[in-house]
């Protein structure tokens, strides 16, 4: 190394050290208050999101329940419309002219004597 470079090296290092020391990051009070405000807004937004998601889940459950009720009603409606289309012969195997048959009485059982 040359003597000139040896003399310049400490001066350059000292200059770089001064520049780096003067550039320390200092947060101003205004910036700190903005950070606090943003964090507060972030927490509020997260709470709103979780509340909205729970409302969505509740609404989805209610919707599924209502859709199930609609399917049941549609099934009943189609059954009734099918029977209405067959009127007056709803019961195909029933003969209105056939004599009524009364069911046979059950045989009476007598208690056993000991």
SVG drawing of the C-alpha trace seen along z (x, -y; Angstrom):
<svg xmlns="http://www.w3.org/2000/svg" viewBox="-121 -15 125 92">
<polyline fill="none" stroke="black" stroke-width="0.4" points="0.0,0.0 1.1,-3.5 1.6,-6.0 -1.0,-8.2 -3.6,-5.4 -2.5,-4.6 -3.1,-8.2 -6.5,-8.4 -7.9,-5.2 -8.3,-6.4 -9.8,-9.7 -12.3,-7.8 -13.3,-5.4 -13.8,-8.3 -16.0,-10.1 -18.1,-7.0 -18.5,-6.5 -19.7,-10.1 -22.2,-9.7 -23.6,-6.5 -23.8,-7.9 -25.7,-10.9 -28.2,-8.8 -29.7,-7.0 -33.4,-6.3 -35.5,-8.3 -39.2,-8.0 -41.0,-11.3 -44.0,-11.6 -46.3,-12.2 -45.1,-9.0 -45.5,-7.0 -49.1,-8.3 -49.9,-7.3 -48.5,-3.8 -50.7,-3.5 -53.7,-4.7 -53.1,-2.2 -52.7,0.7 -56.0,-0.3 -57.7,-0.4 -56.2,3.0 -57.6,4.6 -61.0,3.1 -61.0,4.4 -59.9,7.9 -62.8,7.8 -65.3,6.7 -64.0,9.5 -64.5,12.2 -68.0,10.9 -68.9,10.8 -67.6,14.4 -69.7,15.6 -72.8,13.9 -72.1,15.5 -71.8,18.9 -75.1,18.4 -76.8,17.1 -75.5,20.1 -76.9,22.5 -80.3,20.8 -80.3,20.8 -79.6,24.6 -82.4,25.1 -84.8,23.1 -83.7,24.9 -84.4,28.2 -87.9,27.0 -88.5,25.9 -87.4,29.4 -89.8,31.0 -92.7,28.7 -91.9,29.4 -91.9,33.1 -95.3,32.9 -96.7,30.7 -95.6,33.0 -97.2,36.0 -100.5,34.1 -100.4,33.0 -99.8,36.6 -102.8,37.8 -104.9,34.9 -104.1,35.9 -105.4,39.4 -108.7,38.2 -111.2,39.8 -109.3,43.1 -106.6,42.2 -106.4,45.8 -106.0,47.9 -106.8,51.2 -109.9,50.0 -113.2,51.1 -116.1,48.9 -118.6,51.7 -116.9,54.4 -118.7,55.4 -117.1,54.2 -115.4,57.0 -115.2,56.7 -112.0,58.1 -112.4,61.4 -112.5,61.1 -109.5,62.3 -109.9,65.7 -110.4,65.5 -107.9,67.2 -108.9,68.8 -106.7,68.6 -105.0,71.9 -106.0,73.4 -103.3,74.5"/>
</svg>
